[in-house]
Amino acid sequence: MECDEEMSDTEEYRLKIEAYTPDTMPMDRLAEYLAELAQMLGERTSVHFVRLDPGSTSIVHRIEREAIPKIRNRTSSVRRGIGPRESVRAYRKINRMLREDNGRAVWKEEGTSADIIVFPGKDDAEETVLGISQRGSIDGEVQRVGGSQQIVPIILRSENDDFPGCWARRSVAKALGHMLFEPVRLFGTGRWNRNEDGQWKLDIFRVESFVSLRNVTLSQALNELRAIKTDWAAAAFAELNEIRGDGEGALNGGV
């Protein structure tokens, strides 16, 4: 009776990995797959490991019924590449692990033939692309400026990552030296590489100029905007409606 009640409150799913059998799967590798699967699905307290099935390694797990709609929505968005960042990252990590293991996998609901998420693994190796140059800008905090060459190396920190591949002429580097540990926006030409996961990484950035950025909180920025004194002319709202496409002679295809 307890078993029937448990089954009615959960549904079984499986991640079928065509790379190992339960007899050949290393324990630490299994732990990695379990961790990334839990990260991809979310709702960690509602997902429970059940068993490993023989043949190809199948990680069978139960999901509590009330969490299933949330997980289905999440996995549907992950499949389109637009899900929560941590779930998309976990999907890519599983796919990368499968490439390393020369395998592929599917995630599906038990008792159905349709695969909810396919992990191409070894069949989906992205072609690497090297040396794409593009003009642009990068934001970050100046961590280091130094060197005796005519072209001076600069280390910029952005979103907790360091970019050691920034270089500038001495005149620009000298000015950047006064911005140590301050936020800046660097303008120049970067060279980018795409790895086998389809992610673009900055290789080198030649700095031509920069501007200082103010490091203020959102609340401070909003307060400063509210403090700006301005008068709205009577025609301003009509002009705004015209720009939005709501008025006569509207823009953007309005009539």
C-alpha positions as CSV (number, residue, x, y, z in Angstrom):
1,M,0.0,0.0,0.0
2,E,2.8,2.4,0.9
3,C,4.6,1.5,-2.4
4,D,1.4,2.2,-4.4
5,E,1.0,5.6,-2.7
6,E,4.7,6.5,-3.4
7,M,4.3,5.6,-7.0
8,S,1.1,7.7,-7.4
9,D,2.9,10.7,-6.0
10,T,5.9,10.5,-8.3
11,E,6.8,9.7,-11.9
12,E,9.9,7.9,-13.1
13,Y,12.4,9.4,-15.6
14,R,15.7,8.2,-16.8
15,L,18.9,9.5,-18.3
16,K,20.1,6.8,-20.7
17,I,23.9,7.1,-21.3
18,E,25.3,5.2,-24.3
19,A,28.9,5.3,-23.2
20,Y,29.2,3.0,-20.2
21,T,27.5,0.0,-18.6
22,P,26.9,0.0,-14.8
23,D,29.8,-2.4,-14.6
24,T,32.2,-0.1,-16.4
25,M,31.0,3.3,-15.2
26,P,33.6,4.8,-12.8
27,M,32.0,6.0,-9.5
28,D,33.3,9.5,-9.7
29,R,32.1,9.9,-13.3
30,L,28.6,8.7,-12.2
31,A,28.7,11.3,-9.4
32,E,29.5,14.0,-12.0
33,Y,26.5,13.0,-14.2
34,L,24.2,12.9,-11.2
35,A,25.3,16.3,-10.0
36,E,24.9,17.9,-13.5
37,L,21.5,16.2,-14.0
38,A,20.3,17.6,-10.7
39,Q,21.5,21.1,-11.7
40,M,19.8,20.9,-15.0
41,L,16.4,19.8,-13.6
42,G,16.3,22.1,-10.6
43,E,13.8,21.4,-7.8
44,R,16.5,19.4,-6.1
45,T,14.4,18.3,-3.1
46,S,11.8,16.8,-5.4
47,V,14.1,14.6,-7.5
48,H,15.2,11.3,-6.1
49,F,17.7,8.7,-7.4
50,V,16.2,5.2,-7.7
51,R,18.6,2.8,-9.4
52,L,21.0,2.1,-12.3
53,D,19.5,-0.1,-15.0
54,P,21.7,-2.6,-16.9
55,G,22.7,-2.3,-20.6
56,S,23.7,1.2,-21.3
57,T,23.9,3.1,-18.1
58,S,20.4,4.4,-17.3
59,I,20.1,6.7,-14.3
60,V,16.5,6.1,-13.1
61,H,15.0,8.8,-10.8
62,R,11.6,9.8,-9.5
63,I,10.2,13.3,-9.6
64,E,7.5,14.3,-7.2
65,R,4.3,15.1,-9.1
66,E,3.9,18.7,-8.0
67,A,7.4,19.5,-9.3
68,I,6.9,18.0,-12.7
69,P,5.2,21.0,-14.4
70,K,8.1,23.2,-13.3
71,I,10.7,20.8,-14.5
72,R,9.0,20.2,-17.8
73,N,8.9,24.0,-18.4
74,R,12.6,24.2,-17.4
75,T,13.7,21.4,-19.6
76,S,11.6,22.6,-22.5
77,S,13.4,26.0,-22.4
78,V,16.8,24.3,-21.9
79,R,16.1,22.3,-25.1
80,R,15.7,25.6,-26.9
81,G,18.8,27.0,-25.3
82,I,16.9,29.8,-23.4
83,G,16.5,28.2,-20.0
84,P,18.0,29.4,-16.7
85,R,21.7,29.9,-16.9
86,E,22.6,27.2,-14.5
87,S,20.4,24.6,-16.3
88,V,21.8,25.5,-19.7
89,R,25.3,25.3,-18.3
90,A,24.6,21.9,-16.8
91,Y,23.2,20.6,-20.2
92,R,26.3,21.8,-22.0
93,K,28.5,20.2,-19.3
94,I,26.7,16.8,-19.7
95,N,27.1,17.1,-23.5
96,R,30.8,17.9,-23.1
97,M,31.3,14.9,-20.7
98,L,29.6,12.6,-23.3
99,R,32.0,13.8,-26.0
100,E,34.9,13.1,-23.7
101,D,33.4,9.6,-23.0
102,N,32.6,9.0,-26.7
103,G,28.9,8.6,-26.0
104,R,25.5,10.2,-26.3
105,A,22.4,10.2,-24.0
106,V,18.7,10.9,-23.8
107,W,16.5,12.1,-21.0
108,K,12.9,10.7,-21.1
109,E,9.9,9.8,-19.1
110,E,9.4,6.1,-18.3
111,G,6.8,4.3,-20.3
112,T,7.0,6.8,-23.3
113,S,8.9,6.5,-26.5
114,A,9.6,10.2,-27.0
115,D,12.9,11.7,-25.9
116,I,12.4,14.9,-24.0
117,I,16.1,16.0,-24.2
118,V,18.7,14.6,-26.5
119,F,22.4,14.9,-25.7
120,P,24.2,14.4,-29.0
121,G,27.6,14.1,-27.3
122,K,30.1,12.6,-29.7
123,D,27.9,13.5,-32.6
124,D,27.8,17.2,-31.8
125,A,31.4,18.4,-31.6
126,E,31.4,22.1,-32.6
127,E,34.0,23.1,-35.1
128,T,36.5,25.3,-33.4
129,V,37.1,28.8,-35.0
130,L,40.3,30.7,-34.3
131,G,41.4,34.2,-34.8
132,I,38.2,36.2,-35.6
133,S,39.0,39.9,-35.2
134,Q,36.3,42.4,-34.4
135,R,36.2,46.0,-33.2
136,G,34.3,46.5,-29.9
137,S,34.6,47.3,-26.3
138,I,34.9,45.5,-23.0
139,D,34.1,46.7,-19.5
140,G,35.9,45.8,-16.3
141,E,38.2,46.8,-13.5
142,V,41.8,47.5,-14.1
143,Q,43.9,45.0,-12.2
144,R,47.4,45.6,-13.5
145,V,49.3,47.7,-15.9
146,G,53.0,47.0,-16.4
147,G,55.8,46.0,-18.7
148,S,58.8,47.6,-20.4
149,Q,57.8,46.9,-24.0
150,Q,56.4,49.5,-26.4
151,I,53.1,47.6,-26.2
152,V,52.2,47.2,-22.5
153,P,50.2,44.3,-21.1
154,I,47.1,45.1,-19.1
155,I,44.9,42.8,-16.9
156,L,41.2,43.6,-16.7
157,R,38.7,41.9,-14.4
158,S,35.2,41.5,-15.7
159,E,32.5,39.5,-14.0
160,N,35.0,37.8,-11.7
161,D,37.1,36.7,-14.7
162,D,40.5,38.1,-15.5
163,F,41.4,39.1,-19.1
164,P,45.3,39.0,-19.3
165,G,45.2,39.4,-23.1
166,C,44.8,43.2,-23.2
167,W,47.6,45.3,-24.7
168,A,48.0,49.1,-25.2
169,R,50.5,51.6,-26.4
170,R,52.6,53.3,-23.7
171,S,50.6,56.5,-23.9
172,V,47.3,54.7,-23.3
173,A,48.8,52.4,-20.7
174,K,50.2,55.3,-18.8
175,A,46.8,56.9,-18.6
176,L,45.2,53.5,-17.6
177,G,47.8,53.3,-14.8
178,H,45.9,56.1,-13.0
179,M,42.7,54.0,-13.2
180,L,44.1,51.0,-11.2
181,F,41.2,49.1,-9.5
182,E,38.7,51.4,-11.1
183,P,36.0,50.5,-13.6
184,V,36.7,51.4,-17.3
185,R,35.4,50.7,-20.8
186,L,38.2,49.7,-23.2
187,F,37.8,50.4,-26.9
188,G,39.8,48.6,-29.5
189,T,40.1,45.4,-31.6
190,G,39.7,42.0,-30.2
191,R,40.6,38.5,-31.5
192,W,38.2,35.8,-30.5
193,N,38.2,32.0,-30.6
194,R,35.2,29.7,-30.5
195,N,35.8,26.4,-28.6
196,E,34.1,23.0,-29.3
197,D,31.2,24.0,-27.0
198,G,30.3,26.9,-29.2
199,Q,31.5,29.4,-26.6
200,W,33.5,32.5,-27.7
201,K,36.6,33.4,-25.7
202,L,38.7,36.5,-25.9
203,D,42.2,35.8,-27.0
204,I,43.8,39.2,-27.3
205,F,42.4,42.8,-27.2
206,R,44.4,45.8,-28.5
207,V,43.3,48.8,-26.6
208,E,43.1,52.1,-28.5
209,S,41.2,54.3,-26.0
210,F,39.1,54.1,-22.9
211,V,36.6,55.9,-20.7
212,S,36.1,55.8,-17.0
213,L,32.9,54.2,-15.7
214,R,31.1,55.3,-12.6
215,N,30.6,52.5,-10.1
216,V,27.1,53.3,-8.7
217,T,24.3,51.1,-7.4
218,L,20.9,50.9,-9.2
219,S,19.3,52.8,-6.4
220,Q,21.8,55.6,-6.7
221,A,21.3,55.8,-10.5
222,L,17.5,56.0,-10.1
223,N,17.7,58.7,-7.5
224,E,20.0,60.7,-9.8
225,L,17.4,60.3,-12.6
226,R,14.6,61.4,-10.4
227,A,16.6,64.5,-9.4
228,I,16.8,65.7,-13.0
229,K,14.5,68.7,-13.4
230,T,12.8,68.8,-16.8
231,D,9.6,70.1,-18.3
232,W,7.5,68.1,-20.6
233,A,6.1,70.2,-23.4
234,A,2.5,69.7,-24.3
235,A,3.4,68.1,-27.6
236,A,5.9,65.6,-26.0
237,F,3.3,62.9,-25.3
238,A,1.9,63.2,-28.9
239,E,5.4,62.8,-30.3
240,L,6.0,59.8,-28.0
241,N,2.8,58.2,-29.3
242,E,3.9,58.8,-32.8
243,I,7.3,57.2,-32.2
244,R,5.6,54.2,-30.6
245,G,3.3,53.8,-33.6
246,D,0.0,54.9,-31.8
247,G,-0.7,58.1,-33.5
248,E,-1.5,59.5,-37.0
249,G,1.4,59.1,-39.4
250,A,2.8,56.5,-37.0
251,L,6.2,55.0,-37.4
252,N,7.3,51.3,-37.4
253,G,4.5,50.2,-39.7
254,G,1.6,51.9,-37.9
255,V,-1.3,53.4,-39.8
